[in-house]
Amino acid sequence: MALPPPLPLLVLLPLALGTPSVAQPPARERQERQVVVPNSPEEPVPEVRVAANVATYLRFDAPIDRASVEVEGRATRFRVVDSGERTLTLEPTMEPGPGEKLGVRMRYRDGSSPAVVSFALVSHPSLVDKEVEVVRRPRTVEALEAALAQKEAELAALRGASGPAGFFFSGRLNLDGVLARRIEASTSARDGLKVADGEGYRAGPWALVVVHVRNLPGQKPWEPGEARLTRADGTPVKVRSVDMNKAQLAPGEEGFVAVETEAPFWKAGEVLRLELLDRGGSRRMSILNVVL
C-alpha cells in the first residue's frame, strides 16, 4: 500500500512586535496678520490659514451680526465656532485638505459698505494664522503717520518716567487699583512640568497671571511659546504677552511665567483656565483654578 505524500512544511516567519511609528507633521509657525475686506465681488476672497486643534482669532474693526455667521462644515469639522461683537474664534478638528477651501460669511451691523465679509479657510504646510485683524479699508499714509507720531510721543513720555509714575502715565493704572489673588499650587504634573504656585492681578485696563513653573528632572529644556486663557463657558480671553524671567528652564530648574491679558470683561473672582504651550506646541500644562 502506497503511503500518502508528506504534508508541506509550514514556515513561520517571526512577526515584528509593535506598530510602525507615524511621522508627526512639523510644528507650524503661528502668525499675526491683517486682511482687507474686498470692496466688490470681483476681488479675490481673503484666505485664512487654519490648522487642526489650533484656535484662530479674527478681530474686526466694526461690530458684526453674530446671527449671520455662516461656517462651512461647522457641525462636523469644528470644535469651536464662537462669535462676539467684534471677534470670531475658529478651532477646527479637521483642517481643509490640499486645495480645499471652507467658506465663512457674515454681515456687519453698522450698514457701511461692504456690508458682507467672506473668507476662505485653507491649510498651509508650515504656517497657521493665530490672529487676523480684519479691516474694510486699508489705512492711509496720513493716518499711519499720525499713529506713528502718537506712539513716538507716548514712548518719549514713558522714557521720562519709570516705576509707578510711568505705569500711571501709560494709562495702565487708574482708580480701579489692583486686586491680587493667590493661585493654589498644583499637585499633579503633565509633560514633565509642574506648577508650584502663582498669583493673579487684576486692574481696570489689564490682568496678569504669574505662575511658578518647574521643569522636572530628566526633561528637555522648556520655554513658553503660547498661552490660552478661557472662561468656564469656553469664551477666550485675549492674551497680550507671555514672558518668563529666564530664557528657558533647564531640567530641574524653576522660573516665573507671566501672562498679560486684555482689559477684564469677566466678573472679579471668576475662575478661568490657563493653558501654557512650549515653542513647539508639544509640551503643555493646564492650570484650572486661575482667579482674576
C-alpha positions as CSV (number, residue, x, y, z in Angstrom):
1,M,0.0,0.0,0.0
2,A,1.5,3.3,-1.1
3,L,2.0,6.0,1.6
4,P,0.4,9.4,1.1
5,P,2.7,12.2,0.1
6,P,4.1,14.2,3.0
7,L,2.3,17.3,4.0
8,P,4.0,20.6,3.0
9,L,6.1,22.2,5.8
10,L,4.7,25.5,7.2
11,V,7.3,28.1,7.5
12,L,6.5,30.5,10.3
13,L,8.0,33.9,9.9
14,P,8.6,35.9,13.1
15,L,6.4,39.0,13.4
16,A,7.8,42.2,14.5
17,L,6.3,43.4,17.7
18,G,4.7,46.8,17.9
19,T,3.4,49.1,15.2
20,P,5.3,51.3,12.8
21,S,5.7,54.8,14.1
22,V,3.9,57.6,12.3
23,A,5.9,60.6,11.5
24,Q,4.4,63.7,13.1
25,P,4.0,66.8,11.0
26,P,6.4,69.6,11.7
27,A,5.1,72.4,14.0
28,R,3.7,75.3,12.1
29,E,4.8,78.9,12.5
30,R,1.9,80.9,14.1
31,Q,1.5,84.3,12.5
32,E,-0.5,87.5,13.2
33,R,-1.5,89.5,10.1
34,Q,-4.1,91.9,8.6
35,V,-6.5,91.2,5.8
36,V,-8.6,93.8,3.9
37,V,-12.2,93.1,3.0
38,P,-12.8,93.3,-0.8
39,N,-14.9,96.2,-1.9
40,S,-16.5,94.3,-4.8
41,P,-17.5,90.7,-5.6
42,E,-14.9,90.6,-8.4
43,E,-12.0,90.9,-6.0
44,P,-10.4,87.6,-4.6
45,V,-11.8,86.3,-1.3
46,P,-9.2,86.6,1.5
47,E,-7.8,83.4,2.7
48,V,-7.2,82.5,6.4
49,R,-4.8,79.7,7.2
50,V,-6.1,77.2,9.8
51,A,-4.8,74.0,11.3
52,A,-6.4,71.2,13.3
53,N,-6.7,71.8,17.0
54,V,-5.3,75.3,16.7
55,A,-7.5,78.3,17.6
56,T,-7.6,81.2,15.1
57,Y,-8.9,84.5,16.2
58,L,-10.4,87.0,13.8
59,R,-10.8,90.6,15.1
60,F,-13.0,93.0,13.2
61,D,-12.8,96.8,13.1
62,A,-16.6,97.1,13.4
63,P,-19.4,95.1,15.1
64,I,-20.6,92.0,13.2
65,D,-24.1,90.4,13.2
66,R,-23.5,87.3,15.3
67,A,-26.7,85.6,14.0
68,S,-25.4,85.9,10.4
69,V,-22.2,84.0,10.9
70,E,-22.0,81.0,8.5
71,V,-19.2,78.5,8.6
72,E,-19.0,75.6,6.1
73,G,-18.7,72.3,7.9
74,R,-19.5,73.9,11.3
75,A,-21.3,70.9,12.8
76,T,-18.8,68.3,11.7
77,R,-15.3,69.8,11.4
78,F,-15.0,72.4,14.2
79,R,-14.5,72.1,17.9
80,V,-15.0,75.9,18.5
81,V,-17.0,78.4,16.5
82,D,-17.6,81.4,18.8
83,S,-18.6,84.8,17.6
84,G,-18.5,88.0,19.7
85,E,-19.4,91.6,19.0
86,R,-16.1,92.1,17.0
87,T,-14.5,88.7,17.1
88,L,-14.8,85.2,15.7
89,T,-12.9,82.2,17.1
90,L,-12.4,79.1,15.0
91,E,-10.8,75.9,16.1
92,P,-11.2,73.0,13.5
93,T,-10.8,69.4,14.4
94,M,-10.2,68.6,10.8
95,E,-8.4,71.1,8.6
96,P,-9.0,71.6,4.9
97,G,-7.3,69.2,2.6
98,P,-4.9,70.3,-0.2
99,G,-6.7,72.7,-2.5
100,E,-9.8,72.6,-0.3
101,K,-11.5,75.8,0.8
102,L,-14.1,76.2,3.5
103,G,-16.3,79.3,3.3
104,V,-17.0,81.7,6.1
105,R,-19.5,84.5,5.7
106,M,-21.1,87.2,8.0
107,R,-22.6,90.7,7.9
108,Y,-21.6,93.9,9.6
109,R,-24.1,95.7,11.8
110,D,-23.3,99.3,11.0
111,G,-24.6,99.3,7.4
112,S,-21.4,100.6,5.9
113,S,-20.1,99.2,2.7
114,P,-19.1,96.5,2.1
115,A,-21.9,95.1,4.3
116,V,-20.9,91.4,3.9
117,V,-17.5,89.8,4.5
118,S,-16.4,86.4,3.3
119,F,-13.3,84.3,3.9
120,A,-11.9,81.0,2.6
121,L,-10.3,78.8,5.2
122,V,-7.3,76.9,3.8
123,S,-4.4,74.9,5.2
124,H,-0.7,75.6,4.8
125,P,2.1,73.1,5.4
126,S,4.2,75.4,7.5
127,L,2.1,78.4,8.5
128,V,-1.1,79.0,10.5
129,D,-2.9,82.3,11.3
130,K,-3.0,82.7,15.1
131,E,-4.7,86.2,14.9
132,V,-6.2,88.0,12.0
133,E,-7.1,91.7,12.0
134,V,-10.0,92.2,9.6
135,V,-10.4,95.8,8.2
136,R,-12.6,97.1,5.5
137,R,-10.3,99.8,4.3
138,P,-6.5,100.0,4.4
139,R,-5.2,102.8,6.5
140,T,-3.9,105.8,4.5
141,V,-0.4,107.1,4.7
142,E,-1.6,110.1,6.6
143,A,-3.3,108.0,9.2
144,L,-0.3,105.8,9.6
145,E,2.0,108.8,10.0
146,A,-0.4,110.3,12.7
147,A,-0.5,107.0,14.6
148,L,3.3,106.7,14.4
149,A,3.7,110.3,15.8
150,Q,1.3,109.4,18.6
151,K,3.2,106.3,19.5
152,E,6.6,108.1,19.5
153,A,5.2,110.8,21.8
154,E,3.9,108.1,24.2
155,L,7.3,106.3,24.1
156,A,9.1,109.6,24.9
157,A,6.8,110.2,27.9
158,L,7.4,106.7,29.2
159,R,11.2,107.2,28.9
160,G,10.9,110.3,31.0
161,A,9.3,108.4,34.0
162,S,9.9,104.9,35.3
163,G,8.4,102.9,38.1
164,P,4.9,103.6,39.4
165,A,4.8,107.0,37.7
166,G,5.5,105.6,34.3
167,F,2.8,102.9,35.0
168,F,0.3,105.7,35.6
169,F,1.4,107.9,32.7
170,S,0.9,104.9,30.3
171,G,-2.7,104.6,31.4
172,R,-2.2,101.2,32.9
173,L,-3.0,102.3,36.5
174,N,-6.3,104.0,37.4
175,L,-8.7,104.4,40.2
176,D,-9.8,100.8,40.0
177,G,-6.5,99.9,41.6
178,V,-5.0,96.4,41.5
179,L,-6.6,93.3,43.0
180,A,-4.3,90.4,43.8
181,R,-5.2,86.8,44.5
182,R,-3.2,83.7,45.1
183,I,-3.4,80.7,42.7
184,E,-3.3,77.4,44.5
185,A,-0.4,75.0,44.0
186,S,-0.9,72.1,41.6
187,T,-0.3,68.6,43.0
188,S,0.0,66.9,39.5
189,A,2.5,67.2,36.7
190,R,2.0,66.8,33.0
191,D,4.6,66.6,30.2
192,G,7.3,66.9,32.8
193,L,6.1,70.3,34.0
194,K,4.6,71.3,37.4
195,V,3.1,74.5,38.8
196,A,4.3,75.2,42.3
197,D,2.0,78.2,43.0
198,G,1.0,81.5,41.4
199,E,-0.7,84.9,41.7
200,G,-3.4,86.7,39.8
201,Y,-3.5,90.5,39.4
202,R,-6.5,92.5,38.1
203,A,-6.7,96.2,37.2
204,G,-9.0,98.2,35.0
205,P,-7.0,98.1,31.7
206,W,-5.3,94.7,32.2
207,A,-5.0,91.4,34.1
208,L,-1.9,89.4,34.9
209,V,-1.3,85.7,35.7
210,V,2.1,84.8,37.2
211,V,2.8,81.1,37.8
212,H,5.8,79.4,39.3
213,V,6.8,76.6,36.9
214,R,9.2,73.7,37.5
215,N,10.7,71.7,34.6
216,L,11.1,68.3,36.2
217,P,14.5,66.5,36.2
218,G,15.2,64.4,33.1
219,Q,13.1,66.6,30.8
220,K,14.2,68.6,27.8
221,P,14.7,72.4,28.3
222,W,11.4,74.3,28.2
223,E,10.3,77.8,27.3
224,P,6.8,79.1,26.9
225,G,5.6,79.8,23.4
226,E,1.8,80.4,23.7
227,A,-0.8,80.9,26.4
228,R,-4.5,80.3,26.1
229,L,-6.9,81.7,28.7
230,T,-10.6,80.8,28.7
231,R,-13.6,81.3,30.9
232,A,-15.7,78.4,32.3
233,D,-18.1,78.7,29.3
234,G,-15.3,78.5,26.8
235,T,-15.1,82.2,25.9
236,P,-11.5,83.0,25.0
237,V,-9.6,85.9,26.7
238,K,-7.1,87.7,24.5
239,V,-3.6,87.3,25.7
240,R,-1.3,90.3,25.1
241,S,2.0,88.8,26.0
242,V,3.8,85.8,27.5
243,D,7.1,86.3,29.3
244,M,9.4,84.4,31.6
245,N,12.2,85.6,33.9
246,K,14.6,83.2,32.2
247,A,15.4,82.4,28.6
248,Q,14.4,78.7,29.2
249,L,14.1,76.2,32.1
250,A,16.8,73.5,32.2
251,P,15.9,70.1,33.6
252,G,15.1,70.5,37.3
253,E,15.0,74.3,37.0
254,E,12.2,76.7,38.1
255,G,11.0,80.1,36.8
256,F,8.1,82.5,36.7
257,V,5.9,82.8,33.7
258,A,3.8,86.0,33.4
259,V,0.7,86.1,31.1
260,E,-0.9,89.5,30.5
261,T,-4.4,89.8,29.1
262,E,-6.8,92.4,27.7
263,A,-8.9,94.6,29.9
264,P,-11.0,92.2,32.1
265,F,-14.6,91.8,30.9
266,W,-15.4,89.0,33.3
267,K,-16.5,89.3,36.9
268,A,-14.0,89.7,39.6
269,G,-13.4,86.3,41.3
270,E,-14.4,84.3,38.3
271,V,-12.4,81.1,37.8
272,L,-10.6,80.8,34.4
273,R,-8.4,78.1,32.8
274,L,-4.9,78.8,31.7
275,E,-3.0,76.6,29.2
276,L,0.7,77.0,28.6
277,L,2.4,75.5,25.5
278,D,6.1,75.4,24.6
279,R,7.6,76.8,21.5
280,G,6.9,73.6,19.5
281,G,3.4,73.1,20.9
282,S,4.3,69.6,22.0
283,R,4.6,70.1,25.8
284,R,1.7,71.8,27.6
285,M,0.2,72.2,31.0
286,S,-3.1,73.4,32.3
287,I,-3.9,75.5,35.4
288,L,-7.6,75.2,36.1
289,N,-8.1,77.5,39.1
290,V,-6.9,80.9,37.8
291,V,-8.9,83.7,39.6
292,L,-8.6,87.2,38.3
